[in-house]
């Protein structure tokens, strides 16, 4: 296997991102996304590419002035344990810092992977009540998962909510 590069996603990558996502949706590891949602959020994604093929992806979603979320982190099976996931997270962290964020959230089954990158499990309330009330207004399911709202509990079963100070 050759080396890989991590770069910003382009609209031409969206169908490849969807193809990487589908097996994880089928196994109920990640939530499905409509292709239109992927196109709408393509600027949040970075992809890992090797020999012209996508081998991984991840997205950075801004949640608040100091808080972002690592979303849709995927590495294809043949590229697991080759540094692809680490490189994607490092790129997303650099992007977060460039945007002025100081904390990153993730909701994951891969606790050991994220712990090795400085993320720690979080408790109930990690934002003040004013921010909480503003975040409640968001229609974004990821923010509902961050807030640990009851209506998303079926989506989060078995997952761990984690955060990292940048």
NORPE-V299643 format. One record per residue. N is the residue number from 1. RES is the residue in one letter. BURIAL is I if it has 16 or more other C-alpha atoms within 10 Angstrom, else O. Layout:
N/RES/BURIAL ; N/RES/BURIAL
//
This chain:
1/X/O ; 2/X/O ; 3/X/O ; 4/X/I ; 5/X/O ; 6/X/I ; 7/X/O ; 8/X/I ; 9/X/I ; 10/X/O ; 11/X/O ; 12/X/O ; 13/X/I ; 14/X/I ; 15/X/O ; 16/X/I ; 17/X/I ; 18/X/I ; 19/X/O ; 20/X/I ; 21/X/I ; 22/X/I ; 23/X/O ; 24/X/O ; 25/X/O ; 26/X/O ; 27/X/O ; 28/X/O ; 29/X/I ; 30/X/I ; 31/X/O ; 32/X/O ; 33/X/O ; 34/X/O ; 35/X/O ; 36/X/O ; 37/X/O ; 38/X/I ; 39/X/I ; 40/X/O ; 41/X/I ; 42/X/I ; 43/X/O ; 44/X/I ; 45/X/I ; 46/X/I ; 47/X/I ; 48/X/I ; 49/X/I ; 50/X/O ; 51/X/O ; 52/X/O ; 53/X/O ; 54/X/I ; 55/X/I ; 56/X/I ; 57/X/I ; 58/X/I ; 59/X/I ; 60/X/I ; 61/X/I ; 62/X/I ; 63/X/I ; 64/X/O ; 65/X/O ; 66/X/I ; 67/X/I ; 68/X/I ; 69/X/I ; 70/X/I ; 71/X/I ; 72/X/I ; 73/X/I ; 74/X/I ; 75/X/I ; 76/X/O ; 77/X/O ; 78/X/O ; 79/X/O ; 80/X/O ; 81/X/O ; 82/X/O ; 83/X/O ; 84/X/I ; 85/X/I ; 86/X/O ; 87/X/I ; 88/X/I ; 89/X/I ; 90/X/O ; 91/X/I ; 92/X/I ; 93/X/I ; 94/X/O ; 95/X/O ; 96/X/I ; 97/X/I ; 98/X/O ; 99/X/O ; 100/X/O ; 101/X/I ; 102/X/I ; 103/X/I ; 104/X/I ; 105/X/I ; 106/X/I ; 107/X/I ; 108/X/I ; 109/X/I ; 110/X/O ; 111/X/I ; 112/X/O ; 113/X/O ; 114/X/I ; 115/X/O ; 116/X/O ; 117/X/O ; 118/X/O ; 119/X/I ; 120/X/I ; 121/X/O ; 122/X/O ; 123/X/O ; 124/X/O ; 125/X/O ; 126/X/O ; 127/X/O ; 128/X/O ; 129/X/O ; 130/X/O ; 131/X/O ; 132/X/O ; 133/X/O ; 134/X/O ; 135/X/I ; 136/X/O ; 137/X/O ; 138/X/O ; 139/X/O ; 140/X/O ; 141/X/O ; 142/X/I ; 143/X/I ; 144/X/I ; 145/X/I ; 146/X/I ; 147/X/I ; 148/X/I ; 149/X/O ; 150/X/O ; 151/X/O ; 152/X/I ; 153/X/O ; 154/X/O ; 155/X/O ; 156/X/I ; 157/X/O ; 158/X/O ; 159/X/O ; 160/X/I ; 161/X/I ; 162/X/I ; 163/X/I ; 164/X/I ; 165/X/O ; 166/X/I
//
